[in-house]
Amino acid sequence: MTIPDLGPQTRILARLAESVTDEQLAAPTPCPKYAVRHLLGHLHMLSVAFRDAARKDLGTTTGTSPNAAVPDIGPDWRAELPKALDELADAWRDPDAWTGMTRAGGVDLPGDVAGAVVADELVVHGWDLARAVGRPYAPDPAALDAAHGFLLAAAEDPDRGGDLFGPVVPVPQDAPLLDRAVGLSGRDPMWRP
C-alpha cells in the first residue's frame, strides 16, 4: 500500500479556510445541516480526532460520534484550524499510523481504513467548502485517489453507512475524478448555493 502524504491536501484546505470571510460563515453548504461555520467546525473536530487516531491516542476526541452535535467554530478558529490540519498531516506521516487498530468517531477500525477515511473527509469537505464560498478547488491528486478508492469501496458495500453518505449521485464515467468522488459521497457535483 502506498501511503499518501496528507500535507498537500491539508495545506489546500487551510488556504481555502483562510479565504472565508466573516460574511460567508452563515452561507449554506452541500451538507444540508451545515452552514460554512459548521463545516469549518467539523473540519477542526475531525482534524483533532484523526490526529489522535493516527497517534493511537484514544479518548474523548476519537470516541465522540461526529453526529453528537452540530459542530461550530470557536473564536480563534482562524489560528486553530490550520494548526490542527498541520498536526493531522504530521501524525499521518508516521507509517505506524497506517497499521494496527485505532478509533475515530467512536468506531474501531484498522489504521489504513482510518487513513482512507480522513483522506476522503479532507477531499470531499474541501469541495464542500469551495462550493459554498465560490472558490476554485483542485484537491491534491494523491488524496483524491485515496478518497475515490475509499468511496468506490463504500458505494459497493450493501451496509453503506446511511449516516455518513447519502445515496450515490450518478456521474458519467468520463467525468473528472473529483466529480466522480463527489457523486459517490452522495453529493451532486453541480451543487451551487
DOFI-416978 format. One line per 8 residues: for each residue x, y, z of N, C-alpha, C, O. Coordinates in nm, 4 decimals, padded with zeros to 6 digits, always signed. Layout:
BEGIN
X:Y:Z:X:Y:Z:X:Y:Z:X:Y:Z  ...
//
This chain:
BEGIN
+00.0830:-00.1189:+00.0000:+00.0000:+00.0000:+00.0000:+00.0872:+00.1249:+00.0000:+00.1824:+00.1352:+00.0773  +00.0542:+00.2188:-00.0865:+00.1235:+00.3465:-00.0896:+00.0565:+00.4399:+00.0104:-00.0651:+00.4591:+00.0080  +00.1367:+00.4966:+00.0969:+00.0839:+00.5868:+00.1993:+00.0870:+00.7291:+00.1451:+00.1947:+00.7829:+00.1194  -00.0309:+00.7913:+00.1271:-00.0304:+00.9294:+00.0771:+00.0118:+01.0271:+00.1860:-00.0190:+01.0082:+00.3037  +00.0819:+01.1307:+00.1454:+00.1140:+01.2403:+00.2365:-00.0071:+01.3323:+00.2355:-00.0394:+01.3902:+00.1318  -00.0740:+01.3466:+00.3478:-00.1933:+01.4311:+00.3548:-00.1594:+01.5799:+00.3651:-00.2487:+01.6645:+00.3598  -00.0313:+01.6118:+00.3797:+00.0110:+01.7512:+00.3932:-00.0315:+01.8414:+00.2787:-00.0827:+01.9505:+00.3039  -00.0120:+01.8001:+00.1527:-00.0576:+01.8881:+00.0449:-00.2076:+01.9177:+00.0514:-00.2495:+02.0303:+00.0244
-00.2882:+01.8181:+00.0867:-00.4329:+01.8406:+00.0952:-00.4689:+01.9275:+00.2149:-00.5575:+02.0124:+00.2045  -00.4022:+01.9081:+00.3282:-00.4337:+01.9927:+00.4438:-00.3934:+02.1379:+00.4172:-00.4600:+02.2297:+00.4648  -00.2854:+02.1598:+00.3417:-00.2457:+02.2968:+00.3074:-00.3486:+02.3613:+00.2146:-00.3802:+02.4794:+00.2288  -00.4007:+02.2833:+00.1197:-00.5054:+02.3349:+00.0306:-00.6269:+02.3771:+00.1137:-00.6837:+02.4842:+00.0920  -00.6657:+02.2925:+00.2083:-00.7805:+02.3240:+00.2937:-00.7530:+02.4472:+00.3800:-00.8408:+02.5320:+00.3958  -00.6338:+02.4579:+00.4351:-00.6006:+02.5727:+00.5202:-00.6082:+02.7020:+00.4399:-00.6603:+02.8021:+00.4892  -00.5568:+02.7015:+00.3167:-00.5637:+02.8217:+00.2327:-00.7091:+02.8551:+00.1985:-00.7479:+02.9719:+00.1974  -00.7874:+02.7538:+00.1714:-00.9287:+02.7742:+00.1402:-01.0020:+02.8339:+00.2606:-01.0784:+02.9293:+00.2460
-00.9786:+02.7778:+00.3789:-01.0424:+02.8297:+00.5001:-00.9988:+02.9737:+00.5287:-01.0781:+03.0557:+00.5749  -00.8731:+03.0023:+00.5009:-00.8217:+03.1372:+00.5240:-00.8961:+03.2404:+00.4387:-00.9090:+03.3565:+00.4778  -00.9448:+03.1974:+00.3225:-01.0126:+03.2894:+00.2310:-01.1572:+03.3172:+00.2704:-01.2201:+03.4061:+00.2131  -01.2111:+03.2434:+00.3667:-01.3505:+03.2607:+00.4073:-01.3660:+03.3929:+00.4824:-01.2926:+03.4209:+00.5772  -01.4622:+03.4729:+00.4385:-01.4894:+03.5992:+00.5063:-01.5901:+03.5764:+00.6191:-01.6614:+03.4760:+00.6203  -01.5952:+03.6683:+00.7116:-01.6916:+03.6576:+00.8208:-01.8349:+03.6543:+00.7669:-01.9218:+03.5880:+00.8235  -01.8585:+03.7266:+00.6571:-01.9922:+03.7307:+00.5985:-02.0332:+03.5956:+00.5399:-02.1524:+03.5676:+00.5273  -01.9367:+03.5122:+00.5043:-01.9671:+03.3819:+00.4437:-01.9932:+03.2724:+00.5467:-02.0335:+03.1622:+00.5096
-01.9713:+03.2999:+00.6738:-01.9837:+03.1961:+00.7753:-02.1252:+03.1393:+00.7862:-02.1417:+03.0247:+00.8279  -02.2258:+03.2157:+00.7500:-02.3645:+03.1685:+00.7573:-02.4137:+03.1101:+00.6254:-02.5288:+03.0672:+00.6167  -02.3298:+03.1076:+00.5236:-02.3708:+03.0586:+00.3907:-02.3991:+02.9086:+00.3949:-02.3380:+02.8356:+00.4729  -02.4929:+02.8627:+00.3098:-02.5218:+02.7191:+00.3034:-02.4072:+02.6422:+00.2388:-02.3261:+02.6988:+00.1655  -02.4020:+02.5136:+00.2670:-02.3020:+02.4240:+00.2089:-02.3743:+02.3037:+00.1478:-02.4947:+02.2878:+00.1683  -02.3034:+02.2192:+00.0733:-02.3658:+02.0964:+00.0236:-02.4055:+01.9987:+00.1342:-02.4777:+01.9026:+00.1078  -02.3603:+02.0213:+00.2563:-02.4009:+01.9403:+00.3717:-02.5274:+02.0051:+00.4274:-02.5190:+02.1124:+00.4873  -02.6445:+01.9431:+00.4096:-02.7707:+02.0108:+00.4402:-02.7820:+02.0703:+00.5802:-02.8466:+02.1739:+00.5958
-02.7229:+02.0102:+00.6813:-02.7359:+02.0604:+00.8182:-02.6294:+02.1632:+00.8551:-02.6316:+02.2178:+00.9655  -02.5356:+02.1904:+00.7629:-02.4215:+02.2746:+00.7960:-02.4193:+02.4040:+00.7155:-02.4328:+02.4033:+00.5932  -02.4020:+02.5149:+00.7868:-02.3584:+02.6391:+00.7239:-02.2056:+02.6325:+00.7182:-02.1453:+02.5394:+00.7718  -02.1442:+02.7295:+00.6544:-01.9977:+02.7302:+00.6433:-01.9331:+02.7211:+00.7813:-01.8359:+02.6474:+00.7980  -01.9840:+02.7931:+00.8794:-01.9239:+02.7910:+01.0141:-01.9257:+02.6503:+01.0728:-01.8310:+02.6105:+01.1406  -02.0332:+02.5739:+01.0474:-02.0424:+02.4374:+01.0990:-01.9453:+02.3445:+01.0257:-01.8836:+02.2568:+01.0862  -01.9331:+02.3654:+00.8956:-01.8385:+02.2850:+00.8178:-01.6954:+02.3098:+00.8662:-01.6174:+02.2156:+00.8799  -01.6611:+02.4351:+00.8917:-01.5280:+02.4671:+00.9446:-01.5088:+02.4045:+01.0832:-01.4010:+02.3539:+01.1144
-01.6134:+02.4081:+01.1658:-01.6063:+02.3438:+01.2971:-01.5872:+02.1937:+01.2838:-01.5114:+02.1334:+01.3597  -01.6562:+02.1330:+01.1869:-01.6411:+01.9892:+01.1625:-01.4988:+01.9577:+01.1171:-01.4395:+01.8597:+01.1622  -01.4443:+02.0398:+01.0285:-01.3070:+02.0180:+00.9827:-01.2086:+02.0248:+01.0990:-01.1142:+01.9461:+01.1053  -01.2303:+02.1180:+01.1902:-01.1415:+02.1271:+01.3064:-01.1558:+02.0028:+01.3938:-01.0565:+01.9427:+01.4347  -01.2798:+01.9653:+01.4216:-01.3055:+01.8495:+01.5075:-01.2472:+01.7215:+01.4465:-01.1837:+01.6427:+01.5165  -01.2688:+01.7009:+01.3165:-01.2175:+01.5782:+01.2548:-01.0658:+01.5808:+01.2467:-01.0024:+01.4756:+01.2549  -01.0063:+01.6978:+01.2309:-00.8595:+01.7064:+01.2273:-00.8000:+01.6615:+01.3595:-00.7022:+01.5868:+01.3620  -00.8589:+01.7068:+01.4695:-00.8110:+01.6677:+01.6016:-00.8361:+01.5186:+01.6248:-00.7482:+01.4475:+01.6734
-00.9557:+01.4717:+01.5901:-00.9896:+01.3308:+01.6126:-00.8992:+01.2378:+01.5318:-00.8493:+01.1386:+01.5848  -00.8780:+01.2688:+01.4053:-00.7960:+01.1803:+01.3226:-00.6467:+01.1971:+01.3501:-00.5690:+01.1050:+01.3249  -00.6055:+01.3127:+01.4012:-00.4672:+01.3266:+01.4503:-00.4459:+01.2279:+01.5640:-00.3477:+01.1538:+01.5663  -00.5394:+01.2282:+01.6580:-00.5277:+01.1390:+01.7730:-00.5437:+00.9925:+01.7324:-00.4797:+00.9048:+01.7904  -00.6284:+00.9659:+01.6334:-00.6431:+00.8286:+01.5832:-00.5115:+00.7803:+01.5226:-00.4727:+00.6652:+01.5426  -00.4429:+00.8670:+01.4491:-00.3139:+00.8297:+01.3899:-00.2119:+00.7984:+01.4977:-00.1321:+00.7057:+01.4834  -00.2143:+00.8753:+01.6055:-00.1198:+00.8564:+01.7160:-00.1603:+00.7424:+01.8088:-00.0853:+00.7056:+01.8992  -00.2799:+00.6864:+01.7859:-00.3377:+00.5826:+01.8734:-00.3569:+00.6376:+02.0140:-00.3457:+00.5654:+02.1131
-00.3861:+00.7672:+02.0205:-00.4129:+00.8375:+02.1463:-00.5647:+00.8414:+02.1624:-00.6289:+00.9434:+02.1375  -00.6207:+00.7275:+02.2048:-00.7645:+00.7104:+02.2052:-00.8264:+00.7693:+02.3310:-00.7757:+00.7511:+02.4417  -00.9368:+00.8401:+02.3116:-01.0058:+00.9046:+02.4235:-01.1284:+00.9778:+02.3721:-01.1930:+00.9343:+02.2768  -01.1596:+01.0891:+02.4363:-01.2798:+01.1648:+02.4012:-01.2780:+01.2099:+02.2563:-01.3802:+01.2014:+02.1882  -01.1643:+01.2574:+02.2077:-01.1599:+01.3090:+02.0704:-01.1868:+01.2002:+01.9677:-01.2468:+01.2273:+01.8637  -01.1438:+01.0789:+01.9947:-01.1634:+00.9697:+01.8991:-01.2903:+00.8906:+01.9264:-01.3349:+00.8136:+01.8414  -01.3483:+00.9088:+02.0437:-01.4649:+00.8299:+02.0821:-01.5980:+00.8989:+02.0617:-01.7030:+00.8384:+02.0833  -01.5954:+01.0248:+02.0203:-01.7190:+01.1012:+02.0036:-01.7690:+01.0904:+01.8610:-01.6940:+01.1145:+01.7664
-01.8960:+01.0542:+01.8451:-01.9571:+01.0461:+01.7125:-01.9637:+01.1848:+01.6503:-01.9926:+01.2821:+01.7198  -01.9372:+01.1955:+01.5190:-01.9495:+01.3261:+01.4541:-02.0943:+01.3761:+01.4521:-02.1187:+01.4940:+01.4264  -02.1892:+01.2879:+01.4788:-02.3306:+01.3259:+01.4799:-02.3791:+01.3652:+01.6191:-02.4979:+01.3917:+01.6375  -02.2889:+01.3694:+01.7175:-02.3279:+01.4001:+01.8556:-02.3886:+01.5397:+01.8674:-02.4802:+01.5613:+01.9467  -02.3379:+01.6337:+01.7891:-02.3891:+01.7716:+01.7916:-02.3446:+01.8405:+01.6630:-02.2487:+01.7980:+01.5987  -02.4147:+01.9463:+01.6265:-02.3717:+02.0248:+01.5104:-02.2476:+02.1029:+01.5532:-02.2532:+02.1827:+01.6467  -02.1362:+02.0797:+01.4849:-02.0126:+02.1474:+01.5244:-02.0175:+02.2963:+01.4891:-02.0954:+02.3393:+01.4040  -01.9346:+02.3712:+01.5549:-01.9259:+02.5146:+01.5269:-01.7815:+02.5580:+01.5477:-01.7004:+02.4857:+01.6055
-01.7524:+02.6749:+01.5003:-01.6185:+02.7305:+01.5172:-01.6083:+02.8013:+01.6510:-01.7080:+02.8475:+01.7064  -01.4874:+02.8089:+01.7015:-01.4601:+02.8873:+01.8215:-01.4087:+03.0240:+01.7803:-01.3890:+03.0493:+01.6614  -01.3866:+03.1126:+01.8768:-01.3429:+03.2482:+01.8449:-01.2046:+03.2532:+01.7792:-01.1753:+03.3472:+01.7053  -01.1200:+03.1543:+01.8048:-00.9844:+03.1537:+01.7492:-00.9691:+03.0544:+01.6341:-00.8592:+03.0052:+01.6090  -01.0778:+03.0252:+01.5648:-01.0733:+02.9215:+01.4613:-00.9730:+02.9518:+01.3511:-00.9158:+02.8593:+01.2934  -00.9503:+03.0778:+01.3207:-00.8568:+03.1105:+01.2118:-00.7134:+03.0682:+01.2447:-00.6349:+03.0425:+01.1534  -00.6787:+03.0607:+01.3705:-00.5468:+03.0110:+01.4120:-00.5516:+02.8617:+01.4416:-00.4578:+02.7887:+01.4097  -00.6607:+02.8164:+01.5024:-00.6691:+02.6768:+01.5469:-00.6842:+02.5771:+01.4318:-00.6234:+02.4702:+01.4355
-00.7637:+02.6099:+01.3302:-00.7868:+02.5144:+01.2215:-00.6588:+02.4835:+01.1437:-00.6289:+02.3657:+01.1238  -00.5816:+02.5830:+01.0984:-00.4579:+02.5483:+01.0267:-00.3607:+02.4677:+01.1123:-00.2928:+02.3783:+01.0619  -00.3538:+02.4994:+01.2421:-00.2651:+02.4244:+01.3318:-00.3103:+02.2789:+01.3418:-00.2280:+02.1876:+01.3346  -00.4410:+02.2572:+01.3584:-00.4932:+02.1205:+01.3666:-00.4709:+02.0444:+01.2363:-00.4398:+01.9253:+01.2384  -00.4865:+02.1123:+01.1238:-00.4631:+02.0473:+00.9938:-00.3155:+02.0077:+00.9785:-00.2850:+01.8991:+00.9292  -00.2245:+02.0961:+01.0209:-00.0809:+02.0639:+01.0159:-00.0489:+01.9435:+01.1041:+00.0242:+01.8534:+01.0629  -00.1041:+01.9421:+01.2258:-00.0793:+01.8309:+01.3181:-00.1372:+01.7005:+01.2631:-00.0773:+01.5942:+01.2793  -00.2519:+01.7085:+01.1990:-00.3125:+01.5914:+01.1367:-00.2200:+01.5327:+01.0306:-00.1912:+01.4130:+01.0316
-00.1740:+01.6171:+00.9399:-00.0854:+01.5697:+00.8332:+00.0419:+01.5097:+00.8903:+00.0885:+01.4055:+00.8441  +00.0980:+01.5756:+00.9907:+00.2209:+01.5264:+01.0519:+00.1992:+01.3890:+01.1157:+00.2837:+01.3005:+01.1020  +00.0874:+01.3708:+01.1851:+00.0590:+01.2429:+01.2519:+00.0464:+01.1287:+01.1512:+00.0899:+01.0169:+01.1788  -00.0126:+01.1557:+01.0352:-00.0326:+01.0503:+00.9349:+00.0912:+01.0249:+00.8495:+00.0903:+00.9355:+00.7649  +00.1980:+01.1026:+00.8705:+00.3249:+01.0731:+00.8026:+00.3983:+00.9567:+00.8698:+00.4894:+00.8985:+00.8109  +00.3594:+00.9233:+00.9912:+00.4184:+00.8113:+01.0639:+00.3609:+00.6815:+01.0076:+00.2397:+00.6611:+01.0142  +00.4444:+00.5932:+00.9524:+00.3926:+00.4676:+00.8960:+00.3123:+00.3853:+00.9970:+00.2238:+00.3093:+00.9577  +00.3421:+00.3996:+01.1274:+00.2669:+00.3249:+01.2286:+00.1200:+00.3673:+01.2348:+00.0349:+00.2904:+01.2797
+00.0903:+00.4891:+01.1900:-00.0490:+00.5357:+01.1908:-00.1364:+00.4468:+01.1022:-00.2554:+00.4297:+01.1286  -00.0773:+00.3915:+00.9987:-00.1499:+00.3147:+00.8984:-00.1590:+00.1661:+00.9338:-00.2118:+00.0874:+00.8553  -00.1087:+00.1273:+01.0501:-00.1095:-00.0134:+01.0897:-00.1911:-00.0318:+01.2172:-00.2251:+00.0653:+01.2848  -00.2216:-00.1557:+01.2488:-00.2930:-00.1866:+01.3724:-00.4338:-00.1301:+01.3722:-00.4875:-00.0912:+01.2685  -00.4916:-00.1266:+01.4898:-00.6279:-00.0755:+01.5068:-00.6239:+00.0624:+01.5715:-00.5304:+00.0964:+01.6439  -00.7274:+00.1408:+01.5436:-00.7437:+00.2716:+01.6046:-00.8930:+00.2989:+01.6188:-00.9754:+00.2100:+01.5976  -00.9266:+00.4202:+01.6542:-01.0678:+00.4578:+01.6690:-01.0847:+00.6006:+01.6204:-00.9994:+00.6865:+01.6432  -01.1970:+00.6245:+01.5528:-01.2358:+00.7598:+01.5119:-01.3878:+00.7649:+01.5056:-01.4519:+00.6718:+01.4568
-01.4443:+00.8725:+01.5547:-01.5893:+00.8856:+01.5548:-01.6604:+00.7799:+01.6367:-01.7777:+00.7504:+01.6138  -01.5877:+00.7226:+01.7333:-01.6457:+00.6185:+01.8167:-01.6462:+00.4810:+01.7528:-01.7061:+00.3879:+01.8066  -01.5800:+00.4672:+01.6384:-01.5770:+00.3407:+01.5650:-01.4341:+00.2867:+01.5643:-01.3406:+00.3588:+01.5295  -01.4170:+00.1602:+01.6026:-01.2860:+00.0955:+01.5932:-01.2650:+00.0517:+01.4494:-01.3536:-00.0080:+01.3882  -01.1472:+00.0817:+01.3959:-01.1173:+00.0452:+01.2577:-00.9673:+00.0336:+01.2367:-00.8886:+00.0916:+01.3115  -00.9276:-00.0427:+01.1329:-00.7850:-00.0555:+01.1032:-00.7244:+00.0799:+01.0652:-00.7921:+00.1658:+01.0087  -00.5973:+00.0971:+01.0969:-00.5289:+00.2223:+01.0675:-00.5354:+00.2619:+00.9216:-00.5547:+00.3794:+00.8904  -00.5193:+00.1647:+00.8303:-00.5221:+00.2008:+00.6883:-00.6612:+00.2469:+00.6451:-00.6734:+00.3323:+00.5573
-00.7644:+00.1920:+00.7050:-00.9010:+00.2371:+00.6744:-00.9222:+00.3778:+00.7302:-00.9808:+00.4630:+00.6634  -00.8750:+00.4021:+00.8510:-00.8866:+00.5366:+00.9092:-00.8136:+00.6387:+00.8220:-00.8629:+00.7501:+00.8036  -00.6978:+00.6027:+00.7684:-00.6255:+00.6926:+00.6790:-00.7029:+00.7226:+00.5522:-00.7019:+00.8359:+00.5040  -00.7704:+00.6216:+00.4973:-00.8523:+00.6426:+00.3787:-00.9730:+00.7302:+00.4116:-01.0121:+00.8157:+00.3321  -01.0316:+00.7084:+00.5292:-01.1465:+00.7893:+00.5710:-01.1054:+00.9359:+00.5835:-01.1770:+01.0243:+00.5364  -00.9926:+00.9621:+00.6456:-00.9538:+01.1021:+00.6635:-00.9183:+01.1657:+00.5300:-00.9460:+01.2841:+00.5103  -00.8579:+01.0915:+00.4374:-00.8324:+01.1462:+00.3034:-00.9644:+01.1852:+00.2379:-00.9760:+01.2921:+00.1780  -01.0650:+01.0960:+00.2502:-01.1977:+01.1254:+00.1961:-01.2557:+01.2513:+00.2595:-01.3056:+01.3391:+00.1891
-01.2494:+01.2602:+00.3911:-01.3043:+01.3764:+00.4619:-01.2380:+01.5063:+00.4145:-01.3057:+01.6065:+00.3911  -01.1074:+01.5036:+00.4008:-01.0350:+01.6237:+00.3606:-01.0682:+01.6652:+00.2178:-01.0842:+01.7838:+00.1893  -01.0784:+01.5685:+00.1292:-01.1069:+01.5990:-00.0115:-01.2509:+01.6449:-00.0294:-01.2758:+01.7499:-00.0886  -01.3453:+01.5672:+00.0210:-01.4862:+01.5992:-00.0018:-01.5274:+01.7259:+00.0730:-01.5988:+01.8096:+00.0177  -01.4835:+01.7409:+00.1974:-01.5203:+01.8640:+00.2683:-01.4467:+01.9857:+00.2122:-01.4952:+02.0981:+00.2258  -01.3319:+01.9658:+00.1501:-01.2676:+02.0753:+00.0779:-01.3556:+02.1206:-00.0383:-01.3724:+02.2402:-00.0625  -01.4114:+02.0227:-00.1096:-01.5041:+02.0548:-00.2193:-01.6273:+02.1270:-00.1643:-01.6718:+02.2268:-00.2210  -01.6824:+02.0755:-00.0527:-01.7993:+02.1394:+00.0091:-01.7705:+02.2872:+00.0385:-01.8497:+02.3754:+00.0052
-01.6569:+02.3112:+00.1009:-01.6221:+02.4471:+00.1406:-01.6007:+02.5364:+00.0188:-01.6498:+02.6492:+00.0148  -01.5283:+02.4866:-00.0792:-01.5025:+02.5653:-00.2000:-01.6330:+02.6023:-00.2699:-01.6513:+02.7164:-00.3124  -01.7229:+02.5057:-00.2814:-01.8520:+02.5339:-00.3455:-01.9304:+02.6370:-00.2664:-01.9898:+02.7279:-00.3245  -01.9313:+02.6239:-00.1349:-02.0104:+02.7130:-00.0501:-01.9639:+02.8575:-00.0593:-02.0452:+02.9497:-00.0521  -01.8326:+02.8778:-00.0752:-01.7796:+03.0146:-00.0763:-01.7363:+03.0609:-00.2147:-01.6775:+03.1681:-00.2293  -01.7658:+02.9789:-00.3176:-01.7395:+03.0201:-00.4552:-01.5926:+03.0311:-00.4912:-01.5527:+03.1226:-00.5632  -01.5121:+02.9384:-00.4415:-01.3687:+02.9391:-00.4716:-01.3341:+02.8216:-00.5629:-01.4004:+02.7180:-00.5578  -01.2309:+02.8367:-00.6465:-01.1854:+02.7220:-00.7259:-01.1257:+02.6162:-00.6336:-01.0778:+02.6472:-00.5244
-01.1293:+02.4916:-00.6788:-01.0809:+02.3832:-00.5935:-01.0182:+02.2744:-00.6776:-01.0812:+02.2195:-00.7679  -00.8945:+02.2444:-00.6471:-00.8234:+02.1321:-00.7086:-00.7549:+02.0572:-00.5949:-00.6509:+02.1013:-00.5461  -00.8117:+01.9443:-00.5519:-00.7515:+01.8707:-00.4407:-00.6182:+01.8086:-00.4805:-00.5873:+01.7946:-00.5988  -00.5409:+01.7720:-00.3806:-00.4155:+01.7021:-00.4037:-00.4455:+01.5683:-00.4715:-00.5314:+01.4941:-00.4237  -00.3769:+01.5354:-00.5818:-00.4068:+01.4125:-00.6558:-00.3951:+01.2847:-00.5731:-00.4773:+01.1945:-00.5892  -00.2956:+01.2743:-00.4852:-00.2806:+01.1524:-00.4045:-00.3965:+01.1383:-00.3066:-00.4487:+01.0283:-00.2878  -00.4370:+01.2478:-00.2444:-00.5504:+01.2429:-00.1517:-00.6789:+01.2123:-00.2274:-00.7634:+01.1374:-00.1783  -00.6942:+01.2693:-00.3461:-00.8130:+01.2422:-00.4274:-00.8193:+01.0953:-00.4671:-00.9262:+01.0344:-00.4613
-00.7072:+01.0379:-00.5069:-00.7047:+00.8938:-00.5407:-00.7456:+00.8088:-00.4208:-00.8243:+00.7151:-00.4344  -00.6921:+00.8417:-00.3035:-00.7262:+00.7654:-00.1824:-00.8742:+00.7820:-00.1486:-00.9414:+00.6851:-00.1133  -00.9245:+00.9045:-00.1593:-01.0660:+00.9303:-00.1294:-01.1556:+00.8562:-00.2273:-01.2537:+00.7938:-00.1869  -01.1228:+00.8626:-00.3550:-01.2055:+00.7946:-00.4556:-01.2063:+00.6442:-00.4320:-01.3116:+00.5810:-00.4405  -01.0907:+00.5861:-00.4026:-01.0847:+00.4423:-00.3748:-01.1711:+00.4044:-00.2556:-01.2426:+00.3043:-00.2593  -01.1643:+00.4843:-00.1504:-01.2465:+00.4589:-00.0318:-01.3947:+00.4703:-00.0653:-01.4737:+00.3841:-00.0269  -01.4327:+00.5757:-00.1364:-01.5736:+00.5985:-00.1699:-01.6272:+00.4926:-00.2651:-01.7432:+00.4528:-00.2549  -01.5441:+00.4470:-00.3570:-01.5863:+00.3424:-00.4503:-01.6155:+00.2141:-00.3734:-01.7169:+00.1486:-00.3978
-01.5276:+00.1780:-00.2810:-01.5500:+00.0581:-00.1992:-01.6747:+00.0750:-00.1120:-01.7515:-00.0196:-00.0950  -01.6950:+00.1948:-00.0568:-01.8123:+00.2195:+00.0269:-01.9411:+00.2107:-00.0546:-02.0426:+00.1615:-00.0054  -01.9371:+00.2581:-00.1782:-02.0563:+00.2554:-00.2632:-02.0977:+00.1124:-00.2966:-02.2157:+00.0846:-00.3181  -02.0007:+00.0228:-00.3008:-02.0290:-00.1171:-00.3331:-02.0660:-00.1991:-00.2104:-02.1000:-00.3168:-00.2221  -02.0595:-00.1367:-00.0916:-02.0914:-00.2062:+00.0331:-02.2416:-00.2011:+00.0583:-02.2989:-00.0925:+00.0666  -02.3067:-00.3177:+00.0706:-02.4515:-00.3153:+00.0946:-02.4890:-00.2521:+00.2286:-02.6032:-00.2101:+00.2472  -02.3953:-00.2451:+00.3207:-02.4211:-00.1831:+00.4513:-02.3714:-00.0390:+00.4559:-02.3407:+00.0138:+00.5628  -02.3639:+00.0232:+00.3400:-02.3161:+00.1618:+00.3279:-02.3760:+00.2462:+00.4388:-02.4971:+00.2444:+00.4612
-02.2912:+00.3194:+00.5074:-02.3367:+00.3993:+00.6211:-02.4311:+00.5106:+00.5820:-02.3892:+00.6092:+00.5214  -02.5574:+00.4962:+00.6157:-02.6558:+00.5987:+00.5852:-02.6273:+00.7303:+00.6553:-02.6649:+00.8364:+00.6055  -02.5610:+00.7247:+00.7711:-02.5289:+00.8483:+00.8426:-02.4126:+00.9221:+00.7770:-02.4025:+01.0444:+00.7873  -02.3253:+00.8481:+00.7098:-02.2066:+00.9095:+00.6524:-02.2284:+00.9592:+00.5108:-02.1751:+01.0632:+00.4721  -02.3066:+00.8853:+00.4335:-02.3228:+00.9156:+00.2914:-02.4700:+00.9195:+00.2552:-02.5514:+00.8461:+00.3112  -02.5025:+01.0058:+00.1613:-02.6345:+00.9996:+00.1007:-02.6294:+00.8980:-00.0117:-02.5247:+00.8381:-00.0363  -02.7415:+00.8777:-00.0806:-02.7403:+00.7872:-00.1954:-02.6406:+00.8362:-00.3009:-02.6232:+00.9567:-00.3194  -02.5766:+00.7436:-00.3686:-02.4812:+00.7787:-00.4738:-02.5529:+00.8626:-00.5798:-02.6633:+00.8287:-00.6227
-02.4897:+00.9714:-00.6212:-02.5412:+01.0547:-00.7289:-02.4724:+01.0081:-00.8572:-02.3499:+01.0154:-00.8669  -02.5490:+00.9600:-00.9560:-02.4868:+00.9105:-01.0790:-02.4072:+01.0204:-01.1500:-02.4553:+01.1321:-01.1689  -02.2849:+00.9856:-01.1884:-02.1953:+01.0764:-01.2585:-02.1355:+00.9974:-01.3745:-02.0980:+00.8817:-01.3559  -02.1253:+01.0570:-01.4946:-02.0680:+00.9836:-01.6080:-01.9267:+00.9323:-01.5774:-01.8482:+00.9997:-01.5108  -01.8960:+00.8134:-01.6266:-01.7648:+00.7523:-01.6016:-01.6492:+00.8336:-01.6594:-01.5354:+00.8198:-01.6146  -01.6778:+00.9191:-01.7595:-01.5711:+01.0006:-01.8177:-01.5629:+01.1392:-01.7518:-01.4881:+01.2257:-01.7974  -01.6397:+01.1593:-01.6450:-01.6328:+01.2860:-01.5705:-01.4996:+01.2931:-01.4960:-01.4367:+01.1900:-01.4724  -01.4561:+01.4131:-01.4588:-01.3332:+01.4246:-01.3799:-01.3428:+01.3406:-01.2512:-01.4513:+01.3204:-01.1966
-01.2276:+01.2927:-01.2048:-01.2238:+01.2071:-01.0864:-01.2871:+01.2754:-00.9652:-01.3547:+01.2093:-00.8863  -01.2669:+01.4051:-00.9488:-01.3275:+01.4752:-00.8357:-01.4797:+01.4678:-00.8437:-01.5450:+01.4425:-00.7424  -01.5371:+01.4891:-00.9607:-01.6826:+01.4801:-00.9755:-01.7322:+01.3396:-00.9433:-01.8368:+01.3233:-00.8804  -01.6580:+01.2391:-00.9858:-01.6987:+01.1010:-00.9562:-01.6914:+01.0740:-00.8059:-01.7796:+01.0082:-00.7509  -01.5876:+01.1237:-00.7393:-01.5764:+01.1061:-00.5946:-01.6904:+01.1780:-00.5230:-01.7507:+01.1232:-00.4307  -01.7192:+01.2993:-00.5652:-01.8269:+01.3768:-00.5040:-01.9603:+01.3035:-00.5207:-02.0391:+01.2964:-00.4263  -01.9859:+01.2496:-00.6387:-02.1082:+01.1731:-00.6615:-02.1154:+01.0495:-00.5734:-02.2215:+01.0171:-00.5201  -02.0033:+00.9804:-00.5579:-02.0002:+00.8625:-00.4715:-02.0264:+00.8992:-00.3254:-02.0769:+00.8174:-00.2485
-01.9920:+01.0223:-00.2877:-02.0136:+01.0658:-00.1495:-02.1594:+01.1026:-00.1231:-02.1968:+01.1322:-00.0096  -02.2415:+01.1007:-00.2281:-02.3821:+01.1353:-00.2125:-02.4127:+01.2813:-00.2404:-02.5194:+01.3307:-00.2041  -02.3194:+01.3506:-00.3048:-02.3387:+01.4913:-00.3369:-02.3527:+01.5078:-00.4877:-02.3001:+01.4281:-00.5655  -02.4240:+01.6116:-00.5273:-02.4384:+01.6449:-00.6682:-02.3219:+01.7343:-00.7088:-02.3088:+01.8446:-00.6558  -02.2362:+01.6896:-00.8020:-02.1221:+01.7722:-00.8419:-02.1617:+01.9079:-00.8998:-02.0781:+01.9976:-00.9103  -02.2878:+01.9232:-00.9372:-02.3357:+02.0506:-00.9928:-02.3927:+02.1429:-00.8853:-02.4460:+02.2490:-00.9178  -02.3825:+02.1040:-00.7562:-02.4405:+02.1846:-00.6482:-02.3856:+02.3267:-00.6502:-02.2657:+02.3492:-00.6667  -02.4763:+02.4208:-00.6330:-02.4402:+02.5609:-00.6174:-02.5236:+02.6165:-00.5020:-02.6341:+02.5682:-00.4771
-02.4716:+02.7180:-00.4309:-02.5520:+02.7759:-00.3221:-02.6756:+02.8478:-00.3775:-02.7548:+02.9024:-00.3007
//
